């Protein structure tokens, strides 16, 4: 499990239910490494300002992460984390690698 204060998605069923049962979801799928930790921190910082978005993390090295890893929108991704934004169960944006606060905020504001 990742060491963050975000909601952890630990099973594929939990990922699917979260996406289906929440209008706006951001999932950051990664590891506790130098490219991922800053994104988790940004998400934790932004969580209060985006109460209409469920911000979640997922450990990249689990079977449950296959759902995110196998999305067509992530097919060409080479770096971690894979960050995927869902609206009404559909992917509306996806990014790979390190993102800064301005980049994350821009996507959140644009898609949600």
N, CA and C of each residue as an Amber inpcrd file, in Angstrom:
protein
   336
   0.8430000  -1.1760000   0.0000000   0.0000000   0.0000000   0.0000000
   0.8920000   1.2450000   0.0000000   0.4180000   2.2650000  -0.6660000
   1.1750000   3.5120000  -0.7390000   1.0350000   4.2990000   0.5540000
   2.0760000   5.0060000   0.9150000   2.0950000   5.7880000   2.1480000
   1.6420000   7.2220000   1.8610000   0.3290000   7.3890000   1.6620000
  -0.2600000   8.7040000   1.4280000  -1.5050000   8.8470000   2.2900000
  -2.0650000  10.0330000   2.3020000  -3.3200000  10.2690000   3.0080000
  -4.5050000  10.2570000   2.0540000  -4.2900000   9.7840000   0.8500000
  -5.3540000   9.7030000  -0.1470000  -6.1420000   8.4100000   0.0280000
  -7.3090000   8.3530000  -0.5970000  -8.0700000   7.1080000  -0.6150000
  -7.2890000   6.1150000  -1.4510000  -7.0410000   4.9140000  -0.8940000
  -6.2980000   3.8660000  -1.5850000  -7.2730000   2.9310000  -2.3010000
  -6.9890000   2.6410000  -3.5470000  -7.7630000   1.6600000  -4.3000000
  -6.9290000   0.3930000  -4.3670000  -7.3970000  -0.6670000  -3.7080000
  -6.5750000  -1.8560000  -3.5410000  -6.9950000  -3.0530000  -4.3830000
  -8.2160000  -3.0470000  -4.9020000  -8.6640000  -4.1570000  -5.7430000
  -9.2350000  -3.5950000  -7.0390000  -9.2690000  -4.4350000  -8.0600000
  -9.8460000  -4.0010000  -9.3270000 -11.3300000  -3.6910000  -9.1540000
 -12.0140000  -4.4850000  -8.3460000 -13.4320000  -4.2310000  -8.0800000
 -13.6220000  -2.8730000  -7.4140000 -12.7540000  -2.5410000  -6.4790000
 -12.8300000  -1.2510000  -5.8090000 -12.5980000  -0.0990000  -6.7960000
 -11.6750000  -0.2760000  -7.7250000 -11.4280000   0.7390000  -8.7460000
 -12.6920000   0.9380000  -9.5720000 -13.2530000  -0.1460000 -10.0660000
 -14.4430000  -0.0680000 -10.9100000 -15.6170000   0.5520000 -10.1680000
 -15.8470000   0.1350000  -8.9270000 -16.9510000   0.6910000  -8.1380000
 -16.7460000   2.1770000  -7.8700000 -15.5240000   2.5690000  -7.5770000
 -15.2290000   3.9790000  -7.3080000 -15.5250000   4.8230000  -8.5380000
 -15.1090000   4.3570000  -9.6970000 -15.3280000   5.0950000 -10.9360000
 -16.8120000   5.1420000 -11.2940000 -17.5090000   4.0260000 -11.0740000
 -18.9380000   3.9540000 -11.3980000 -19.8070000   4.7580000 -10.4420000
 -19.3970000   4.8450000  -9.1780000 -20.2470000   5.4500000  -8.1440000
 -19.9110000   6.8940000  -7.8150000 -18.9380000   7.4680000  -8.5010000
 -18.5530000   8.8600000  -8.2540000 -18.4510000   9.5740000  -9.5920000
 -19.0200000  10.7550000  -9.6700000 -19.0400000  11.4900000 -10.9320000
 -17.6410000  11.8690000 -11.4010000 -16.8080000  12.3520000 -10.4840000
 -15.4730000  12.8560000 -10.8260000 -14.4240000  12.1350000  -9.9960000
 -13.4950000  11.4620000 -10.6690000 -12.4710000  10.6860000  -9.9730000
 -11.1170000  10.9190000 -10.6440000 -10.1120000  11.1220000  -9.8220000
  -8.7220000  11.1860000 -10.2750000  -7.9880000  10.0400000  -9.5970000
  -7.3450000   9.1900000 -10.4040000  -6.5800000   8.0650000  -9.8690000
  -5.1290000   8.2240000 -10.2860000  -4.2480000   8.2390000  -9.2990000
  -2.8180000   8.3120000  -9.5500000  -2.2370000   6.9420000  -9.2110000
  -1.7760000   6.2420000 -10.2350000  -1.2840000   4.8770000 -10.1080000
   0.2430000   4.9090000 -10.2010000   0.9050000   4.6070000  -9.0820000
   2.3560000   4.7100000  -9.0850000   3.0110000   3.9670000  -7.9410000
   4.1990000   4.4150000  -7.6100000   5.0080000   3.8380000  -6.5380000
   5.4210000   4.9620000  -5.5890000   6.0940000   4.6000000  -4.5200000
   6.6550000   5.6040000  -3.6070000   8.0480000   5.9680000  -4.1220000
   8.0840000   6.6170000  -5.2800000   9.3390000   6.9880000  -5.9150000
   9.3670000   8.4680000  -6.2500000  10.4900000   8.9450000  -6.7730000
  10.7040000  10.3760000  -6.9730000   9.7880000  11.0370000  -8.0060000
   9.2180000  10.2870000  -8.9200000   8.3130000  10.8690000  -9.9030000
   6.8710000  10.8720000  -9.4080000   6.5660000  10.0040000  -8.4790000
   5.1940000   9.8310000  -7.9960000   4.9000000  10.6130000  -6.7220000
   5.8240000  10.6190000  -5.7830000   5.5820000  11.2520000  -4.4800000
   5.1530000  12.7150000  -4.6240000   5.7860000  13.5060000  -5.5090000
   5.3160000  14.8900000  -5.6530000   3.8650000  14.9930000  -6.1310000
   3.4400000  14.0750000  -6.9860000   2.0570000  14.1030000  -7.4760000
   1.1010000  13.7640000  -6.3330000   1.4410000  12.7750000  -5.5060000
   0.6000000  12.4560000  -4.3490000   0.4820000  13.6810000  -3.4300000
   1.6070000  14.3540000  -3.2090000   1.5920000  15.5440000  -2.3570000
   0.6990000  16.6390000  -2.9100000   0.7520000  16.8430000  -4.2120000
  -0.1050000  17.8370000  -4.8640000  -1.5630000  17.4460000  -4.6770000
  -1.8660000  16.1770000  -4.8660000  -3.2440000  15.7150000  -4.6960000
  -3.7280000  15.9430000  -3.2640000  -2.8900000  15.6210000  -2.2860000
  -3.2640000  15.8400000  -0.8930000  -3.5140000  17.3230000  -0.6300000
  -2.6820000  18.1760000  -1.2000000  -2.8100000  19.6210000  -1.0330000
  -4.0940000  20.1480000  -1.6860000  -4.4480000  19.6010000  -2.8330000
  -5.6050000  20.0930000  -3.5870000  -6.9330000  19.4850000  -3.1410000
  -6.8860000  18.4170000  -2.3810000  -8.0900000  17.6690000  -2.0170000
  -9.1900000  18.5600000  -1.4320000  -8.8440000  19.4530000  -0.5460000
  -9.8390000  20.3300000   0.0860000 -10.4860000  21.2980000  -0.9070000
  -9.7220000  21.7420000  -1.8880000 -10.2220000  22.6970000  -2.8600000
 -11.0670000  22.0680000  -3.9620000 -11.1040000  20.7420000  -4.0030000
 -11.8680000  20.0190000  -5.0200000 -12.7450000  18.9560000  -4.3560000
 -13.6820000  19.3860000  -3.5010000 -14.5120000  18.4060000  -2.7960000
 -15.4260000  17.6150000  -3.7380000 -15.6170000  18.1140000  -4.9410000
 -16.4660000  17.4260000  -5.9240000 -15.6840000  16.3860000  -6.7350000
 -14.3910000  16.1980000  -6.4020000 -13.5530000  15.2190000  -7.0840000
 -12.9840000  14.2600000  -6.0390000 -13.1240000  12.9660000  -6.2890000
 -12.5300000  11.9680000  -5.4120000 -11.1090000  11.7090000  -5.8990000
 -10.1330000  12.0550000  -5.0720000  -8.7120000  11.8980000  -5.4150000
  -8.1880000  10.6210000  -4.7690000  -7.7100000   9.6880000  -5.5930000
  -7.3050000   8.3640000  -5.1140000  -5.9090000   8.0100000  -5.6050000
  -5.2900000   7.0830000  -4.8880000  -4.0320000   6.5220000  -5.3630000
  -4.1740000   5.0190000  -5.5150000  -3.2320000   4.4450000  -6.2490000
  -3.2090000   3.0000000  -6.4260000  -1.7700000   2.5640000  -6.6340000
  -1.4090000   1.4710000  -5.9930000  -0.0710000   0.9060000  -6.1250000
   0.0730000   0.2840000  -7.5150000   1.0410000   0.7530000  -8.2730000
   1.2680000   0.2950000  -9.6390000   1.6270000  -1.1840000  -9.7060000
   2.2350000  -1.7040000  -8.6520000   2.7680000  -3.0630000  -8.6610000
   1.8040000  -4.1130000  -8.1130000   0.5130000  -3.8630000  -8.2380000
  -0.4840000  -4.8460000  -7.8190000  -1.2910000  -5.2970000  -9.0270000
  -1.8860000  -6.4470000  -8.9060000  -2.7430000  -6.9650000  -9.9720000
  -3.9000000  -6.0030000 -10.2400000  -4.4120000  -5.3650000  -9.2100000
  -5.5350000  -4.4400000  -9.3600000  -5.1990000  -3.2750000 -10.2830000
  -3.9340000  -2.9260000 -10.3870000  -3.5130000  -1.8110000 -11.2410000
  -3.6320000  -2.1400000 -12.7260000  -3.8870000  -3.4020000 -13.0560000
  -4.0830000  -3.7660000 -14.4630000  -5.1830000  -2.9390000 -15.1060000
  -6.2030000  -2.6100000 -14.3460000  -7.3080000  -1.8200000 -14.8930000
  -6.7860000  -0.4970000 -15.4590000  -5.9820000   0.2170000 -14.6810000
  -5.4250000   1.4970000 -15.1220000  -4.3550000   1.2670000 -16.1890000
  -3.4420000   0.3460000 -15.9340000  -2.3390000   0.0950000 -16.8740000
  -2.8260000  -0.3000000 -18.2600000  -3.9640000  -0.9830000 -18.3400000
  -4.4640000  -1.4960000 -19.6170000  -5.4600000  -0.5770000 -20.3160000
  -5.7030000   0.5950000 -19.7780000  -6.5790000   1.5360000 -20.4730000
  -5.9310000   1.9640000 -21.7870000  -6.7060000   2.0860000 -22.8560000
  -6.1380000   2.5440000 -24.1280000  -5.4220000   3.8910000 -23.9980000
  -5.9270000   4.7560000 -23.1380000  -5.3290000   6.0750000 -22.9430000
  -3.9440000   6.0040000 -22.3130000  -3.5970000   4.8640000 -21.7150000
  -2.2980000   4.6920000 -21.0660000  -1.3530000   3.8080000 -21.8750000
  -1.7720000   3.3720000 -23.0300000  -1.0120000   2.3950000 -23.8190000
   0.4080000   2.8470000 -24.1560000   0.5900000   4.1250000 -24.3870000
   1.9270000   4.6030000 -24.7840000   2.7350000   5.1630000 -23.6110000
   2.2100000   5.1050000 -22.4110000   2.8970000   5.6760000 -21.2500000
   4.1520000   4.8770000 -20.9140000   5.2240000   5.6160000 -20.6140000
   6.4960000   4.9800000 -20.2830000   6.9460000   5.2750000 -18.8540000
   6.4720000   6.3770000 -18.2660000   6.9320000   6.7650000 -16.9410000
   5.8120000   6.7480000 -15.9200000   6.1910000   6.6670000 -14.6720000
   5.2200000   6.6960000 -13.5770000   5.1570000   8.0940000 -12.9960000
   4.0380000   8.4410000 -12.4030000   2.8010000   7.6800000 -12.2900000
   1.9340000   7.8040000 -13.5350000   0.9530000   6.8930000 -13.6260000
  -0.1190000   7.0220000 -14.6010000  -1.2440000   7.7300000 -13.8470000
  -1.6560000   8.8820000 -14.2940000  -2.7300000   9.6190000 -13.6370000
  -3.9000000   9.7180000 -14.6010000  -5.0440000   9.2130000 -14.1560000
  -6.2140000   9.1350000 -15.0270000  -7.3750000   9.8490000 -14.3580000
  -8.0880000  10.6360000 -15.1530000  -9.2270000  11.4210000 -14.7030000
 -10.4910000  10.8490000 -15.3320000 -11.4630000  10.5000000 -14.5030000
 -12.7130000   9.9060000 -14.9620000 -13.8770000  10.8400000 -14.6520000
 -14.7680000  11.0110000 -15.6140000 -16.0160000  11.7490000 -15.4060000
 -17.1480000  10.8320000 -15.8490000 -18.0780000  10.5830000 -14.9260000
 -19.2120000   9.6950000 -15.2030000 -18.7480000   8.3490000 -15.7740000
 -17.6680000   7.8140000 -15.2230000 -17.1690000   6.5040000 -15.6030000
 -16.3130000   6.4540000 -16.8500000 -16.1220000   7.5860000 -17.5090000
 -15.3400000   7.6340000 -18.7430000 -14.0290000   8.3890000 -18.5330000
 -12.9750000   7.9540000 -19.1970000 -11.6950000   8.6510000 -19.1350000
 -11.8330000   9.9730000 -19.8880000 -11.5060000  11.0730000 -19.2070000
 -11.5590000  12.3880000 -19.8480000 -10.1700000  13.0050000 -19.9970000
  -9.1830000  12.4440000 -19.2950000  -7.7990000  12.8960000 -19.4220000
  -6.8990000  11.8420000 -18.7900000  -5.6610000  11.7960000 -19.2630000
  -4.6740000  10.8880000 -18.6880000  -3.2900000  11.4790000 -18.9190000
  -2.4440000  11.3870000 -17.9030000  -1.0830000  11.8950000 -18.0000000
  -0.1110000  10.8460000 -17.4650000   1.1370000  11.0180000 -17.8310000
   2.1790000  10.1350000 -17.3360000   3.3430000  10.9810000 -16.8320000
   4.0780000  10.4250000 -15.9080000   5.2660000  11.0470000 -15.3180000
   4.9070000  12.1900000 -14.3760000   5.9400000  12.8300000 -13.9240000
   5.8240000  13.9040000 -12.9490000   4.9820000  15.0610000 -13.4960000
   4.0680000  15.5260000 -12.6930000   3.2460000  16.6910000 -13.0180000
   3.4230000  17.7000000 -11.8890000   3.3960000  18.9910000 -12.2160000
   3.4550000  20.0010000 -11.1650000   2.0420000  20.4440000 -10.8050000
   1.9330000  21.2520000  -9.7790000   0.6220000  21.6680000  -9.2850000
  -0.1780000  22.4020000 -10.3580000   0.4550000  23.2680000 -11.1210000
  -0.2470000  24.0010000 -12.1750000  -0.8100000  23.0600000 -13.2270000
  -0.0630000  22.0360000 -13.5880000  -0.5280000  21.0760000 -14.5960000
  -1.7280000  20.2820000 -14.0850000  -1.6490000  19.8140000 -12.8470000
  -2.7500000  19.0480000 -12.2650000  -3.9870000  19.9270000 -12.1220000
  -3.7990000  21.1380000 -11.6090000  -4.9200000  22.0580000 -11.4180000
  -5.5790000  22.3960000 -12.7490000  -4.7890000  22.6060000 -13.7680000
  -5.3280000  22.9240000 -15.0930000  -6.2390000  21.8040000 -15.5880000
  -5.7960000  20.5600000 -15.4330000  -6.6230000  19.4290000 -15.8680000
  -7.8870000  19.3240000 -15.0170000  -7.7460000  19.4310000 -13.7050000
  -8.9180000  19.3590000 -12.8230000  -9.9470000  20.4070000 -13.2040000
  -9.4860000  21.6280000 -13.4300000 -10.4110000  22.7230000 -13.7890000
 -11.0260000  22.5030000 -15.1570000 -10.2620000  21.9430000 -16.0750000
 -10.7530000  21.7440000 -17.4390000 -11.7920000  20.6170000 -17.5370000
 -11.5430000  19.5020000 -16.8590000 -12.4150000  18.3310000 -17.0310000
 -13.5110000  18.1990000 -15.9830000 -13.3580000  18.8920000 -14.8540000
 -14.3650000  18.7950000 -13.8020000 -14.9520000  20.1660000 -13.4980000
